[in-house]
């Protein structure tokens, strides 16, 4: 009887450690994806008025994590541009690791990440 209780406790502990490890990996990937998205937004800010509406796909790796930035630029009626960036794993593009949307224009930016 005691052996059964110990085995159930060990199985639960093992599962908890596996969940923690998986969560840590997801957090690391999201943090690295955030860096990629911020880098891409910085590139677009430097381009300034040259940023044209449309969709672009660009590699944006971080260390050994192979990421791709899918950038969509939409012209707004106010003359500003809405930029949406989905950062995906190259080998598994769905679902995105991170999605960021920001409004650019006039040298100022206001944004929201999700």
Backbone as ProteinMPNN parsed JSONL, in Angstrom:
{"seq_chain_A": "XXXXXXXXXXXXXXXXXXXXXXXXXXXXXXXXXXXXXXXXXXXXXXXXXXXXXXXXXXXXXXXXXXXXXXXXXXXXXXXXXXXXXXXXXXXXXXXXXXXXXXXXXXXXXXXXXX", "coords_chain_A": {"N_chain_A": [[0.821, -1.192, 0.0], [1.878, 1.308, 0.859], [3.876, 1.543, -1.006], [2.438, 1.949, -3.36], [1.332, 4.474, -2.87], [3.646, 6.046, -2.742], [4.562, 5.704, -5.363], [2.534, 6.95, -6.86], [2.825, 9.568, -5.923], [5.415, 10.146, -6.844], [4.987, 10.002, -9.602], [3.243, 12.166, -9.963], [4.925, 14.272, -9.175], [6.875, 14.078, -11.145], [5.393, 14.732, -13.42], [4.737, 17.382, -12.814], [7.275, 18.604, -12.896], [7.849, 18.244, -15.599], [5.868, 19.889, -16.744], [6.683, 22.414, -15.778], [9.142, 22.676, -17.069], [8.311, 22.77, -19.76], [6.762, 25.127, -19.733], [8.762, 26.978, -19.124], [10.29, 26.852, -21.457], [8.455, 27.879, -23.336], [8.15, 30.493, -22.384], [10.764, 31.456, -22.736], [10.927, 31.341, -25.551], [8.909, 33.2, -26.262], [9.987, 35.534, -25.176], [12.307, 35.841, -26.728], [11.092, 36.108, -29.212], [9.824, 38.535, -28.815], [12.027, 40.255, -28.785], [12.799, 39.988, -31.475], [10.551, 41.103, -32.781], [10.642, 43.735, -31.793], [13.086, 44.544, -32.887], [12.432, 44.476, -35.618], [10.428, 46.447, -35.716], [12.002, 48.662, -35.058], [13.639, 48.79, -37.321], [11.697, 49.513, -39.21], [10.914, 52.019, -38.214], [13.261, 53.437, -38.674], [13.256, 53.458, -41.432], [11.237, 55.246, -41.91], [9.306, 57.451, -43.832], [9.53, 55.856, -46.018], [8.327, 53.438, -45.617], [6.115, 51.278, -46.973], [2.705, 50.308, -47.669], [1.754, 46.874, -47.39], [2.778, 43.386, -47.405], [5.374, 41.61, -45.848], [7.888, 39.146, -45.558], [10.4, 38.116, -43.396], [13.484, 36.755, -42.268], [14.195, 36.435, -38.82], [16.027, 35.487, -36.76], [16.883, 34.42, -33.409], [19.547, 33.667, -31.691], [19.743, 30.194, -31.41], [17.135, 29.79, -32.032], [15.049, 29.638, -34.679], [13.394, 32.036, -36.245], [10.715, 33.751, -37.979], [9.653, 36.852, -39.192], [6.559, 38.098, -39.931], [5.409, 40.737, -41.537], [2.933, 43.175, -41.747], [1.864, 46.053, -43.295], [-0.375, 48.681, -43.116], [-2.001, 51.385, -44.6], [-3.404, 54.1, -42.938], [-6.352, 56.222, -42.815], [-5.628, 58.651, -41.662], [-3.09, 59.139, -42.461], [-1.16, 57.906, -41.071], [0.558, 54.768, -40.404], [-0.394, 51.452, -39.854], [1.236, 48.843, -38.322], [1.563, 45.436, -38.249], [3.01, 42.694, -36.734], [3.699, 39.345, -36.908], [5.414, 36.95, -35.213], [6.828, 33.966, -35.981], [7.667, 30.459, -35.649], [10.014, 29.061, -37.837], [9.843, 26.397, -38.637], [7.352, 25.706, -37.723], [4.834, 27.453, -38.359], [2.302, 28.072, -37.321], [0.638, 28.171, -34.266], [1.303, 31.774, -34.09], [4.277, 32.763, -32.322], [4.38, 35.204, -31.141], [2.488, 38.213, -31.396], [2.409, 41.531, -32.528], [1.168, 44.829, -32.687], [1.445, 48.06, -34.013], [1.226, 51.609, -34.376], [2.639, 53.707, -36.737], [4.211, 56.776, -37.715], [4.821, 60.181, -38.64], [7.093, 60.467, -37.085], [6.477, 59.634, -34.578], [5.339, 56.995, -32.399], [2.749, 54.867, -31.413], [1.744, 52.109, -29.576], [0.595, 48.653, -29.244], [0.928, 45.511, -27.757], [0.214, 42.005, -28.032]], "CA_chain_A": [[0.0, 0.0, 0.0], [2.766, 2.471, 0.928], [4.594, 1.613, -2.275], [1.51, 2.534, -4.328], [1.227, 5.9, -2.561], [4.911, 6.66, -3.153], [4.648, 5.71, -6.827], [1.614, 7.985, -7.338], [3.447, 10.853, -5.602], [6.536, 10.338, -7.766], [4.436, 10.268, -10.932], [2.733, 13.542, -9.938], [6.084, 15.169, -9.138], [7.503, 14.018, -12.465], [4.532, 15.497, -14.334], [4.883, 18.798, -12.466], [8.57, 19.05, -13.412], [7.72, 18.314, -17.057], [5.085, 21.096, -17.05], [7.536, 23.578, -15.521], [10.139, 22.735, -18.138], [7.626, 23.211, -20.974], [6.407, 26.532, -19.553], [10.0, 27.761, -19.217], [10.643, 26.917, -22.875], [7.533, 28.796, -24.006], [8.489, 31.845, -21.951], [12.008, 31.815, -23.423], [10.617, 31.585, -26.966], [8.159, 34.464, -26.365], [10.92, 36.637, -24.901], [13.154, 36.006, -27.912], [10.219, 36.616, -30.277], [9.618, 39.958, -28.521], [13.229, 40.939, -29.282], [12.729, 40.016, -32.939], [9.522, 42.063, -33.175], [11.159, 45.074, -31.499], [14.108, 44.836, -33.897], [11.753, 44.743, -36.888], [9.801, 47.764, -35.586], [13.074, 49.664, -35.113], [14.009, 48.911, -38.73], [10.645, 50.262, -39.899], [10.996, 53.417, -37.772], [14.399, 54.046, -39.361], [12.87, 53.676, -42.833], [10.385, 56.438, -41.918], [8.279, 57.597, -44.867], [9.732, 54.85, -47.06], [7.546, 52.241, -45.298], [4.962, 51.213, -47.872], [1.732, 49.271, -47.327], [1.979, 45.563, -47.982], [3.182, 42.289, -46.533], [6.766, 41.2, -46.046], [8.361, 38.02, -44.742], [11.854, 38.23, -43.229], [14.067, 35.95, -41.205], [14.559, 37.229, -37.644], [16.437, 34.493, -35.758], [17.472, 34.822, -32.134], [20.348, 32.52, -31.248], [19.432, 28.956, -32.116], [15.707, 29.767, -32.352], [14.867, 30.119, -36.045], [12.117, 32.747, -36.298], [10.39, 34.527, -39.171], [8.754, 37.973, -38.915], [5.587, 38.376, -40.978], [5.081, 42.144, -41.301], [1.867, 43.747, -42.571], [1.74, 47.502, -43.136], [-1.632, 49.183, -43.665], [-2.117, 52.85, -44.549], [-4.607, 54.572, -42.262], [-6.849, 57.472, -43.41], [-4.96, 59.805, -41.047], [-1.734, 59.264, -42.987], [-0.294, 57.031, -40.288], [0.614, 53.396, -40.885], [-0.527, 50.41, -38.839], [2.171, 47.753, -38.583], [1.309, 44.22, -37.481], [4.093, 41.725, -36.899], [3.545, 38.017, -36.315], [6.691, 36.237, -35.157], [6.51, 32.535, -36.019], [8.777, 29.521, -35.815], [10.142, 28.732, -39.262], [9.411, 25.017, -38.872], [5.959, 25.542, -37.277], [4.363, 28.838, -38.398], [1.011, 28.283, -36.662], [0.242, 29.555, -34.086], [2.441, 32.682, -33.898], [4.874, 32.827, -30.988], [4.056, 36.533, -30.622], [1.91, 39.168, -32.341], [2.526, 42.912, -32.068], [0.615, 45.829, -33.596], [1.861, 49.401, -33.63], [0.938, 52.651, -35.354], [3.829, 54.513, -37.01], [4.027, 57.92, -38.591], [5.133, 61.495, -38.104], [8.189, 60.409, -36.122], [6.007, 59.153, -33.282], [4.736, 55.681, -32.452], [1.915, 54.446, -30.292], [1.569, 50.707, -29.902], [0.025, 47.673, -28.327], [1.358, 44.136, -28.019], [-0.689, 41.013, -27.471]], "C_chain_A": [[0.869, 1.26, 0.0], [3.514, 2.66, -0.385], [3.717, 2.257, -3.36], [1.399, 4.042, -4.116], [2.481, 6.638, -3.018], [5.004, 6.743, -4.675], [3.718, 6.77, -7.424], [2.214, 9.372, -7.089], [4.611, 11.147, -6.543], [6.05, 10.653, -9.18], [3.916, 11.708, -11.009], [3.883, 14.548, -9.945], [6.768, 15.225, -10.503], [6.699, 14.836, -13.484], [4.658, 16.999, -14.071], [6.196, 19.361, -13.006], [8.513, 19.178, -14.934], [6.944, 19.564, -17.467], [5.905, 22.361, -16.841], [8.561, 23.766, -16.627], [9.508, 23.246, -19.431], [7.269, 24.694, -20.881], [7.634, 27.431, -19.665], [10.418, 27.921, -20.68], [9.754, 27.876, -23.642], [7.836, 30.243, -23.644], [9.769, 32.339, -22.63], [11.731, 32.165, -24.879], [9.863, 32.904, -27.147], [9.07, 35.665, -26.113], [11.817, 36.903, -26.105], [12.341, 36.538, -29.098], [9.945, 38.107, -30.073], [10.823, 40.775, -29.003], [13.207, 41.061, -30.804], [11.722, 41.049, -33.42], [9.999, 43.495, -32.929], [12.234, 45.482, -32.494], [13.463, 45.21, -35.231], [11.072, 46.113, -36.848], [10.841, 48.876, -35.651], [13.529, 49.873, -36.556], [12.983, 49.768, -39.479], [10.652, 51.738, -39.494], [12.139, 54.137, -38.476], [14.1, 54.304, -40.834], [11.978, 54.901, -42.97], [9.337, 56.404, -43.004], [8.409, 56.54, -45.963], [8.939, 53.567, -46.794], [6.268, 52.258, -46.126], [4.003, 50.116, -47.405], [2.041, 47.969, -48.053], [2.409, 44.556, -46.936], [4.606, 41.882, -46.868], [7.105, 40.072, -45.082], [9.876, 38.146, -44.632], [12.312, 37.338, -42.09], [14.46, 36.866, -40.056], [14.972, 36.284, -36.511], [17.0, 35.136, -34.498], [18.229, 33.603, -31.61], [20.026, 31.297, -32.084], [17.957, 28.839, -32.48], [15.502, 30.425, -33.722], [13.461, 30.702, -36.164], [11.969, 33.49, -37.615], [9.409, 35.619, -38.741], [7.869, 38.193, -40.137], [5.037, 39.773, -40.703], [4.015, 42.6, -42.29], [1.753, 45.234, -42.255], [0.472, 47.939, -43.848], [-1.653, 50.696, -43.521], [-3.451, 53.204, -43.896], [-5.06, 55.891, -42.89], [-6.137, 58.72, -42.868], [-3.557, 60.042, -41.597], [-0.73, 58.435, -42.199], [-0.31, 55.637, -40.899], [0.488, 52.438, -39.704], [0.377, 49.247, -39.246], [1.819, 46.595, -37.658], [2.421, 43.228, -37.784], [3.719, 40.445, -36.164], [4.913, 37.361, -36.371], [6.35, 34.758, -35.013], [7.786, 31.717, -36.05], [8.825, 29.121, -37.288], [9.589, 27.337, -39.552], [7.957, 24.78, -38.478], [5.309, 26.931, -37.203], [3.018, 29.109, -37.718], [1.025, 27.553, -35.333], [1.478, 30.445, -33.942], [2.966, 32.6, -32.475], [4.46, 34.139, -30.328], [3.464, 37.373, -31.741], [1.98, 40.558, -31.722], [1.911, 43.815, -33.134], [1.018, 47.201, -33.081], [1.515, 50.363, -34.75], [2.18, 53.525, -35.483], [3.458, 55.7, -37.879], [4.363, 59.224, -37.894], [6.231, 61.496, -37.057], [7.772, 59.924, -34.745], [5.379, 57.788, -33.47], [3.907, 55.462, -31.21], [1.568, 52.995, -30.562], [0.9, 49.885, -28.833], [0.54, 46.306, -28.723], [0.334, 43.179, -27.447], [-0.002, 39.695, -27.389]], "O_chain_A": [[0.619, 2.181, -0.778], [3.756, 3.786, -0.82], [4.214, 3.026, -4.183], [1.374, 4.802, -5.084], [2.398, 7.717, -3.605], [5.473, 7.744, -5.215], [4.085, 7.423, -8.402], [2.122, 10.25, -7.946], [4.773, 12.283, -6.99], [6.643, 11.48, -9.873], [4.127, 12.389, -12.012], [3.82, 15.56, -10.643], [7.186, 16.291, -10.955], [7.274, 15.546, -14.309], [4.683, 17.794, -15.01], [6.223, 20.48, -13.519], [9.071, 20.12, -15.497], [7.316, 20.231, -18.432], [5.827, 23.287, -17.649], [8.815, 24.888, -17.066], [10.105, 24.068, -20.126], [7.454, 25.437, -21.845], [7.558, 28.52, -20.233], [10.848, 28.998, -21.092], [10.235, 28.611, -24.505], [7.784, 31.123, -24.504], [9.851, 33.494, -23.048], [12.236, 33.166, -25.387], [10.146, 33.65, -28.084], [8.933, 36.697, -26.769], [12.059, 38.056, -26.461], [12.848, 37.328, -29.895], [9.846, 38.858, -31.043], [10.657, 41.859, -29.562], [13.552, 42.105, -31.356], [11.999, 41.792, -34.361], [9.784, 44.372, -33.765], [12.29, 46.642, -32.903], [13.899, 46.151, -35.894], [11.126, 46.861, -37.824], [10.584, 49.926, -36.24], [13.777, 51.006, -36.97], [13.345, 50.633, -40.276], [10.423, 52.611, -40.331], [12.011, 55.308, -38.835], [14.623, 55.252, -41.421], [11.956, 55.534, -44.026], [8.564, 55.451, -43.101], [7.484, 56.355, -46.754], [8.882, 52.694, -47.661], [5.44, 53.158, -45.985], [4.428, 49.119, -46.82], [2.527, 47.97, -49.184], [2.404, 44.837, -45.737], [4.989, 41.82, -48.036], [6.657, 40.059, -43.936], [10.566, 38.269, -45.645], [11.622, 37.184, -41.082], [14.998, 37.95, -40.282], [14.358, 36.273, -35.444], [17.522, 36.251, -34.528], [17.627, 32.635, -31.146], [20.034, 31.351, -33.314], [17.564, 27.894, -33.163], [15.752, 31.618, -33.893], [12.47, 29.972, -36.182], [12.953, 33.816, -38.28], [8.451, 35.35, -38.017], [8.362, 38.442, -41.237], [4.286, 39.971, -39.748], [4.161, 42.44, -43.501], [1.57, 45.626, -41.103], [0.258, 47.621, -45.018], [-1.359, 51.23, -42.451], [-4.495, 52.666, -44.264], [-4.234, 56.614, -43.448], [-6.06, 59.735, -43.56], [-2.907, 61.027, -41.246], [0.419, 58.282, -42.614], [-1.097, 55.358, -41.803], [1.168, 52.588, -38.689], [0.293, 48.737, -40.363], [1.781, 46.751, -36.438], [2.732, 42.959, -38.944], [3.458, 40.455, -34.961], [5.504, 37.229, -37.443], [5.683, 34.346, -34.064], [8.849, 32.21, -36.428], [7.789, 28.873, -37.905], [8.948, 27.117, -40.58], [7.379, 23.76, -38.855], [5.236, 27.525, -36.127], [2.637, 30.268, -37.558], [1.405, 26.383, -35.297], [2.576, 29.945, -33.701], [2.201, 32.394, -31.533], [4.218, 34.191, -29.122], [3.879, 37.264, -32.895], [1.655, 40.746, -30.55], [2.103, 43.599, -34.33], [0.948, 47.479, -31.884], [1.51, 49.993, -35.924], [2.713, 54.021, -34.49], [2.519, 55.641, -38.673], [4.201, 59.344, -36.68], [6.306, 62.408, -36.233], [8.602, 59.811, -33.843], [4.934, 57.451, -34.567], [4.305, 55.82, -30.101], [1.136, 52.666, -31.667], [0.67, 50.326, -27.707], [0.582, 45.979, -29.909], [-0.346, 43.508, -26.476], [-0.597, 38.716, -26.939]]}, "name": "protein", "num_of_chains": 1, "seq": "XXXXXXXXXXXXXXXXXXXXXXXXXXXXXXXXXXXXXXXXXXXXXXXXXXXXXXXXXXXXXXXXXXXXXXXXXXXXXXXXXXXXXXXXXXXXXXXXXXXXXXXXXXXXXXXXXX"}
